[in-house]
Amino acid sequence: MWLIDSSIGRKLIMSITGVFLVLFLLFHSCMNIVVIISPEGYNAICAFLGANWYAVAGTAVLAGGFIVHILYALYLTYQNMRARGNVRYAVSKNQKVVDWSSQNMLVLGTIVFGFLALHLYNFWFKMQFVELSGIHTGGSFEPGQGAEFVKQLFSNPIYCVVYIVWLAALWFHLTHGVWSALQTVGLNNKTWLPRVKVISNIISTIVILMFMAIPVYYLIGC
């Protein structure tokens, strides 16, 4: 099958599924930053999304795409190690200098996936799932109590620091992943590739800064 057997096909699958992660992060960073601007507004957003079918469907689609992204990355890494040694699929042959993030995309992706699972457990499972299932466990919150839950969670300095470290890994993963995806779909000439890299860095940095503002906000005691 062309998508699996060819190098371009494999990169295309990784690019498309990686878009799910970018969209997920972009949406949630815009949503989450509201918690330090207006706790009432954040609670209203959480209550509005809650158990609405489109919120559940959207989360399922984005999560499914990202899971495919991770599983396929593991498969490609295994294939690469068998065929050529530890060579990353995302490194194009015309790169004179291979940056650190491109050499460690699997490691970065594993860190991102691990903490994203923790993030979803803390927020989706303890809030949206509670409303969907009607099962309340210790420490669970209603969607309308989102700001209170965020404040409680980030009152732990250790969690804040770990969260910031995760965001640093996520930044490296995104800055390489976004431009690599765009390069795969054709924006790879000498004129556009430098521009694509700049745009990727800007988008990734804005997303990460919005996420990072939350633990920093509570660390400094605002």
N, C-alpha and C positions, 0 to 999 in steps of 0.2 A: 504494500500500500504506500502511495507516494508520501502521505503525511508522516508516516513512521519511518520509511526506508531512506528518505532523502534528508540531507542536512538542512535544507531550506524548510522542508515540511516540519521537521522537529522544532526548529526555531520558531516557526509560525505558531505551532501549538503552544509553546512556552510564552510567546508574545501575547496571544489572545487570552490565555488563561491568566497571565499576569495582569492584564487590564482589570480583571475582577478584583484583584487585591488593591490596585490603585483607586478604583472607584469606591470600594469599601472604605478605604482609609480617608479619601477625600471627603466623603459624605460624613463620616463619623468625626473627623477633625472639626469640620464646620459646625456640627451639632454639639460636640463636647465643649468647645470653647465658650459656648453660651453660659455654661455653669458658673464661670467666674465673672461674667458680665452681668447676668441676671439669673439668680437661682430660681426665681419664680418662672422665668421664661423657659429655663431648662426643664423644670417640672412639667410645664405645659406641653413641651415637645415630647417628653417621655410618655405622658398620659395620652397624647394624641396618637403616637405610634402604637404604643401598647400592644394589644393583640389584634390589631387590624390586619386583615388578610394580606394587604399589599406589603406591609412591613415584614410579615412572616415570609411571604413569597420572595421578596427582595433579598432578605437575609439568607434564605436557603439557596438562591441562585448564586449570590456572590460567594457564599461559603463553599458551595459545590465547585465553582470554578477555581477557587484558590486551592482546594484539596486536590483537584486534578493537577494543578500547577506543581504542587509539592511532590505528589506521587510520580509525575512524569519526570521531574527533575532528578529524583532518586533513580529512576529507571535509566535515564540518559547518562548519569554519572557512572552507574554500574556498567553500561555498555561501553562508555569511553575508557574506563579502567581496563576492561577486557581487551579492547581493540588497540588502544594507543597509550595506555597508562593513564595517569591522573590528569587528563586534559579536559578543560571545561568547554562545554558546548557553546558558551556565549562569546568566546573570544574569537574575533574575526582574524583571518590570516594576514590582513594588511595592516594590523596594528603593530607599530614599531616598539611601543612600550605597553606592556600589559599592566594595568593598574591593579592595586591590591584587592579591591572589591571584586574584580572580575575573576581573580584567582581563587577567591573564597566565597563564591556565591552560594554553594551548598551549605557551608558552615553558617553564613549569615542567614540563609533561608531557614535553616533548622532553628536558630535562635529566635527568629521572627515568628515562626510557626509555634514554637513552644510557649512563648509569652503571649501570643495572640490567643492561644487556647486558654491560658490563664485569664486573660482580659475578658474573653467571652464568658468564661465561667463566672467571673465576678460581676459582670454587668448583665449579659443576656440571660444566663441561667437563673440568677438570683432575682431578676426583675421580670423580664418578658415571659420566660418559661413559667414562672410562678403564676402569672395571670392566665397564661394559656391552659395550664394543667389544673389550676386551682389547688395545687399542693403547696402548702406553706411549711418551710423548714426554718430552723433557727438561723437568724441573720438575713432572711429574705426581706425584700422591700417591695412595696407596691410601685408601679411606674410613676405615680404622682409624687413619690418621695425620692426621686432620682438625685437631687442636689444634696439631700441629707446623707444618702448612701455614699456619694462621691466624697463628701467631706469626711465621713467616717473612715473610708478606705485609705484616703491620702493623709490621714492624721498620723499614719505610721511612716516615720522617716525612712525606714529600711525599704519599704515598698516603693516610696518615691524615688529613691536612689536606683533601685533595680529597674524601675520603670524608665528612668532616664537612660540607663545603660542599654536597655532594649531599644529605645528610640534611636540611640546612636547606631546600633547595628542595622536598624530599619532604614536609616538615612543612607548608609553605604549600599544597602541592597537596592533601594529605590533609585539612587542616582545612577547606578550602573544599569539596572533593569529597565528603566523607562527609555533611556536612549538606545539601549540594545534592541528593545522591542520595535521602536520606530525605525531603527536601522534595518531590521529584518523586513519591514513592509516597504522598503524602498528609499527611505531618506538617508542614503549612505554616500552621497557624492561629497566632494571636497568643499562645496559651497554650503550644503545643508547640514552635514554631520556636526561641525562645530556649533552651529546654531541650535541643533537638536540637543546637544550636550548641555548647553547653557540653559535652555528651556527646561530640560529634565532636572537640572540642579536647582533651578528656581522653584519649580513645582514641589519637588521633594523637600526642599528646605522649608517652604511655607507650611506644608502639611505637618512636618516634624515639629516646627516651632509652635504651631497651634496645639498639638498634643502635649509638648513639653511645658507649655505655659501653665498647665493644670498642676502637675506635681511641684513645679517651682513656686507657684502661687501659694500652695499650702505649706511648703517647706519654709518659706520666709514669714509665715504666720499672718498672711493677709486675711 
